[in-house]
Amino acid sequence: MVAPGAEERPYGWWKLSLATHWTHTLELLYLLVRKDLKVRYKNRFLGYLWALANPLAFAFVYWIAFKFIMRVEMENYSLYLICGIFPWVWMSTGIANGTRSFLVNASLIKKASLPRAVLPLSSVIQESVHFLFALPVIIAFAVFAGDLPVRAGWLWQIPMLVGLQIAFVFPIALALAVTNVYVRDIEYLVGIGFSLLFFATPMVYPVSMVPEEYRRLFELNPLHALMQSWRSAVLQGSVEPAYLAQVAGFAVVAGLIAWALYRRLSPRIGELL
Amino acid sequence: MTPAVVCEDLWKSYHLHRPVGLKALVVGAAKTRETRFARQWALSGVNLRVSKGQAFGVLGHNGSGKTTLLSVLLGTVPADRGRIELQGRVASLLELGAGFHGDLTGEENIFLYASILGMSLRKIREQLPAIVEFSELDNAVESPLRVYSAGMMARLGFSIIAHCAADILLIDEVLAVGDARFQEKCRDYLRSFKQRNGTLIIVSHSMRELASLCDEGACLELGKIVDSGPVESVIAGYTGRAAAVGAARPPVQP
């Protein structure tokens, strides 16, 4: 049999989708996020407190290890940990869940035509909702644990940082999700990658403790810029515009790469799942 | 008559791209033999033309490409080559429970599934009583879906799709689960859907169902259309060939 040219792709799946209107995509996103939250909290006695347990336990362990045992000398160290670890856990679980989102929703991908990018986006938004639930805890810590003067002034920075972090995280989740369908090992690499990155990013130590000759390198890491923005927003009440620009720049580049990958790879994922 | 669905020279191969682990990347994937269930071309050169207001039945053995054809029409799987033209909005009931979630109640699932099918929230809220009414599930829609039987799920799924205002419905062997009375109700609905100029494409192994609903049909064999035309003659041809194949195979020894 003569093999016809496989390159000809006369139509794209997105054109056939009923869900081409963006308001509908938003509604679908809303329903998917609501579904995940409902499923997660149904029959759980402590409900949303579980969203706090993980980052709090993290922060507590590092506080014991580094403050109590290794005796890191640093002002407001517990607050430094908490302000970094909450957004970190949001980012890493959002990306990890997003990476798996096409595999988890295989039946939807195969049997329904919907804008597929909405699935990793819903993973990311769902984790954002958890983070927003946890925000009062961070603020309470800032007020009570660190003896910082309460400033209503820094509150406006929080929605900005939330938006920036979603713009930063979603392209990464989308790119990993679509490649993970082709090479299934990626979801494991993501887990390992985040363990390594956690210590390669100034999270439990300040960047000023990094030896001078390597500090430039550490500061190039966009994750450092993002996490440092969170910490300085809460601890100093201000954010460095240079860091914000670094995060935004990374988000734009990641977004372009993710979009190209998604356009190229997503039409085929229906048959690979 | 204006065509609602046109396919011209549709080719689809699943073997051009397949999932690879790191191992397969390094070692290289093994070559597969061409058989009925593992051949290179899942669809080879399929032509199809379905007019508005018609029901079209697709027949064929397991692995003959029926589901692939519907997936390509729905757009979840892209064709390698060929042209597809669809007039209007497509909705599908390809698999029972796809898009349903066991921990959500029936009603919450109605919202989610209807939205996946392309309905707006406003429209879903409007149609909700009608959907529940059609399914006859009454207050069972407040129970989580995991306590539903397959029949109840079929009722819910079909009721949603019946209210999603699509112009073209793709249905893959999912009507068989409901009880006789509900199946009759579905058939009645599909007939009225046709009368309202809706187009149906149905995959089924139930010749009776195809005969009672469809006007035209096609029979797929190894990804090719071997027979098409009025549904009665396609069914007759298919059952004739199936009998011939059955006779050619030696009976299984007990």
Interface residues (C-beta under 8 A of the other chain):
Chain A: M1 A3 P4 G5 A6 E8 R9 P10 Y11 G12 W13 W14 K15 L16 S17 L18 A19 T23 H24 E27 L28 Y30 L31 L32 K35 K38 V39 K42 S107 L108 I109 K110 K111 A112 S113 L114 V181 Y182 V183 R184 D185 P267 R268 G270 E271 L272
Chain B: W11 S13 Y14 L16 H17 R18 P19 V20 G21 L22 L25 Q40 W41 S44 S71 L74 G75 T76 V77 P78 A79 D80 R81 G82 R83 I84 L86 R89 V90 A91 S92 L94 E95 G97 A98 G99 H101 D103 L104 E108 F111 L112 S115 I116 L117 G118 S120 L121 A166
